Amino acid sequence: MQPGPSTRAQASTKSGNVDVSGLLLLIALGLVLWFWHNTLRMRELALQAAQEICQRQQLQLLDATVTLRRITLRRDAAGRAILQRTFQFTYSAAGDDRHNGFIITAGNHVEQVGL
């Protein structure tokens, strides 16, 4: 006995949903991987900026690291949506004190450094 037209349509629809679900899952995974890689790249850029500002100001960068504190979505001058990340770092002026600084990245560049 051969399946009727409605049975073929149901089977076709079910396999179509699986294909779309798989494609959506693959796209979501790709976006997560891109976000993770991009955040690591921005972290390295922020660390480099922290090292440079501490060297120029004759400060000691403590812990040799930056910490991601905030991620926001905003628009750039051209109106495109970009990610703005705020990183925090710790520095010392005299060796026995600790102060917090920050670095703001927007898109793929450092936008602001503060001590």
N, C-alpha and C positions, 0 to 999 in steps of 0.2 A: 504494500500500500504506500502510495506516494503522499508526502505532506501537501496539504492544501495551500492556497495562496496566503491565507492569514498566518499559517505556521511558518512559511518562508519569510514573511515580512517581520514576524517577531524575532526569528533567529538573526536576520539581517540587522535589525535594530539593536539587538543585544550585542552583537559583535562590533557594531559601529560605536556603541557607548563605551565598550572596553577600549577601543582604539583612541577615542577622544579622551577618556580618563587617563590612559597611559601617556598621551601627548601632554596633557595638562600637568601630570606629575613630573614628567621630564622637564617641562618649562619651569615649574616651581623649583625643582632641584637645581637647574641651571642658574636661576636667579639667586638662590641661596649661596651657591658656590661663588658667583660673581661678587655678591655683597661681602662675603667673608674675605675673598682675595683683595678686593678694593679697600676694605677696612684695614687689613694688614699693611697694604701699601701706604695708606694715609698715616698709619701709626709710625711707620719708618720715617716718613717725611716729617712728622711732628717731632720725633726723637732727634732727628738731624737739626731741626730748627731750635730745639731746646739746648742741644749741645753748642750750637753756634752762638746763641744769645748769652749763655753762661760764660763761654770763652771770651766774648767781646766785653762783657761786664765784669770779668775777673771773679766769677762766682763758681761754686762747685755744684755740679749737677749730682744730686744724691740718688742712689739706687740705680742710676743709669737707665731709667725707664720713664715712659709716659703711660698714663692710664686714661682710657676712654671714659668720659663722664656723661656725655649727652650726644644724641643724634637727633637732628631735626631736618625736616624737609622745607626748603624755601626756594624762592625764585632768584635767578641771577639777573644781571642787567639786561640780558636779551629776553627775559621772560620764561626761560626754561627751568623746570624743576630740578634742583640739585640737592645733594645731601650736605648738610653742614655738621661737622663733628667737632666737639670740644674735648680736648685732652688736657690733663692736669699733670704737672711734674713738680718735684720738690727740689729746692736748691738751698745752699747755705752761703752766707757772706763771710762769716768768721770761722766756720768749722764746728761751732758748738750751738748753732741755731738752725732752725728749719723754717722755710717759707714756701708757700705754694705759688706756682706760676701756671699760666694756661696758654694753650695754643688752639686757635680756631682754624680749621681747614674748611674750605668751601669748594665743592667740585673736586678738582685734582691739584689744588694749590693751597699754600698757607696764606690765610687772610689776615690773621692778627696774632701777635705774641704779647703776652702781658706778664709782668713780674709783680 
